[in-house]
Amino acid sequence: MNLATFFSQYGLFFVLAILLVFMVFSTRRRNKRMKEEQEKKATQTIPGAKVLLQGGIYGTIVEFDAENLDRPARVEVAPGVVIEVHSQAILRIVDEEQDAPVVDETHTPLDEQTPLDEQTPLDERAKDIRIESAEETRARLEREADDKN
């Protein structure tokens, strides 16, 4: 049996074996990297650390139990406002230097801009904008429901 006939009969098995080996190694490498990231996050998750929650809320950890992850973490999101979140809701620790706002040199700060004068015409649509109260919303929805019936 020559090499060409051997690969024509068993070549597909070799390709599948190579793909399987690649898949196993890449999965192991990804799992190792994720475990390292989780360990790093666990060591940095201490009271006083600034965090980003999965809902996009930034806050400061007040209380966190690394031993019992079923116990909720307490995060201060505003001065005096502390919320309880699941410990796995902490997405990452915020690095102050990395997340510092980028200053755009071409943009003029608001305090240096000239104010709009009183004669500036408003967009016609902006004149008609009005926010309705909760009672008005409830009454409008009831009227619409009655109209449907």
C-alpha positions as CSV (number, residue, x, y, z in Angstrom):
1,M,0.0,0.0,0.0
2,N,1.5,3.3,-1.0
3,L,1.2,6.7,0.8
4,A,-1.5,8.1,-1.5
5,T,-3.9,5.2,-1.0
6,F,-3.3,5.3,2.7
7,F,-4.2,9.0,3.0
8,S,-7.1,8.6,0.7
9,Q,-8.6,5.9,3.0
10,Y,-7.5,7.3,6.4
11,G,-6.8,11.0,5.8
12,L,-10.1,12.1,7.2
13,F,-9.3,10.4,10.5
14,F,-6.0,12.2,10.8
15,V,-7.7,15.6,10.2
16,L,-10.3,14.8,12.8
17,A,-7.6,13.7,15.3
18,I,-5.6,16.9,14.7
19,L,-8.8,19.0,15.2
20,L,-9.6,17.1,18.4
21,V,-6.1,17.7,19.8
22,F,-6.3,21.4,18.9
23,M,-9.7,21.7,20.6
24,V,-8.5,20.1,23.8
25,F,-5.4,22.3,24.0
26,S,-7.2,25.5,23.3
27,T,-9.9,24.7,25.9
28,R,-7.3,23.9,28.5
29,R,-5.5,27.2,27.8
30,R,-8.7,29.2,27.9
31,N,-9.7,27.5,31.2
32,K,-6.3,28.3,32.7
33,R,-6.5,31.9,31.7
34,M,-10.0,32.3,33.1
35,K,-8.9,30.7,36.4
36,E,-6.0,33.1,36.7
37,E,-8.3,36.1,36.0
38,Q,-10.8,34.8,38.7
39,E,-8.0,34.4,41.2
40,K,-6.7,37.9,40.4
41,K,-10.2,39.3,40.8
42,A,-10.6,37.5,44.1
43,T,-7.4,38.9,45.6
44,Q,-8.3,42.5,44.5
45,T,-11.9,42.3,45.7
46,I,-11.5,43.9,49.1
47,P,-13.5,46.7,50.9
48,G,-12.7,50.1,49.4
49,A,-12.0,48.7,45.9
50,K,-13.8,50.4,43.0
51,V,-15.7,47.9,40.9
52,L,-17.9,47.7,37.8
53,L,-21.0,45.5,38.2
54,Q,-22.5,43.5,35.3
55,G,-25.3,46.0,35.0
56,G,-22.9,48.8,34.2
57,I,-23.0,50.3,37.6
58,Y,-19.8,51.6,39.2
59,G,-19.4,51.5,42.9
60,T,-17.1,50.8,45.9
61,I,-17.1,47.6,47.8
62,V,-18.2,48.0,51.4
63,E,-18.4,44.3,52.4
64,F,-17.4,41.1,50.5
65,D,-16.9,37.6,51.7
66,A,-14.5,35.8,49.5
67,E,-15.0,32.5,51.4
68,N,-18.8,32.4,51.0
69,L,-19.7,33.6,47.5
70,D,-23.4,32.8,48.2
71,R,-23.5,35.7,50.6
72,P,-24.3,39.0,48.9
73,A,-21.6,41.7,48.4
74,R,-22.5,45.2,49.6
75,V,-21.5,47.9,47.2
76,E,-21.8,51.7,47.7
77,V,-23.0,53.2,44.4
78,A,-23.5,56.8,45.7
79,P,-22.7,58.4,49.0
80,G,-24.9,56.7,51.6
81,V,-26.5,54.4,49.1
82,V,-25.4,50.8,49.6
83,I,-26.9,47.9,47.5
84,E,-26.5,44.2,47.9
85,V,-25.5,42.3,44.8
86,H,-24.6,38.7,44.1
87,S,-20.8,38.3,44.5
88,Q,-20.6,37.1,40.9
89,A,-22.3,40.3,39.6
90,I,-18.9,42.0,40.2
91,L,-17.6,42.2,36.6
92,R,-14.1,43.6,37.3
93,I,-12.1,45.8,39.5
94,V,-11.8,49.3,38.1
95,D,-8.2,50.6,37.7
96,E,-8.3,54.3,38.3
97,E,-5.4,55.1,36.0
98,Q,-6.6,52.9,33.1
99,D,-10.2,54.2,33.2
100,A,-9.3,57.9,33.6
101,P,-11.2,60.0,31.1
102,V,-9.3,61.0,28.0
103,V,-9.1,64.8,27.5
104,D,-9.9,65.9,24.0
105,E,-7.6,68.8,23.2
106,T,-9.8,70.1,20.3
107,H,-12.9,70.4,22.6
108,T,-13.6,73.7,24.4
109,P,-14.6,73.2,28.1
110,L,-18.1,74.3,29.0
111,D,-17.0,77.0,31.3
112,E,-15.0,78.6,28.5
113,Q,-17.7,78.5,25.9
114,T,-19.8,81.6,25.1
115,P,-23.4,81.2,26.4
116,L,-26.3,81.1,24.0
117,D,-28.0,84.5,23.8
118,E,-31.7,84.8,24.5
119,Q,-32.5,85.5,20.8
120,T,-31.4,82.0,19.7
121,P,-34.5,80.4,18.1
122,L,-35.5,77.0,19.5
123,D,-36.3,74.0,17.3
124,E,-40.1,74.0,16.8
125,R,-40.3,70.4,18.1
126,A,-38.6,71.3,21.3
127,K,-41.3,73.9,22.2
128,D,-44.0,71.1,22.3
129,I,-42.1,68.7,24.5
130,R,-43.9,68.2,27.8
131,I,-43.4,65.5,30.4
132,E,-46.6,64.1,31.7
133,S,-47.0,63.2,35.4
134,A,-47.8,59.7,36.6
135,E,-51.5,60.5,37.1
136,E,-51.7,61.8,33.5
137,T,-50.0,58.7,32.2
138,R,-52.3,56.4,34.1
139,A,-55.4,58.4,32.8
140,R,-54.1,58.3,29.2
141,L,-53.5,54.6,29.4
142,E,-57.0,54.0,30.9
143,R,-58.6,56.1,28.1
144,E,-56.6,54.1,25.5
145,A,-57.7,50.8,27.1
146,D,-61.4,52.0,27.1
147,D,-61.1,53.0,23.4
148,K,-59.9,49.5,22.5
149,N,-62.9,47.9,24.3
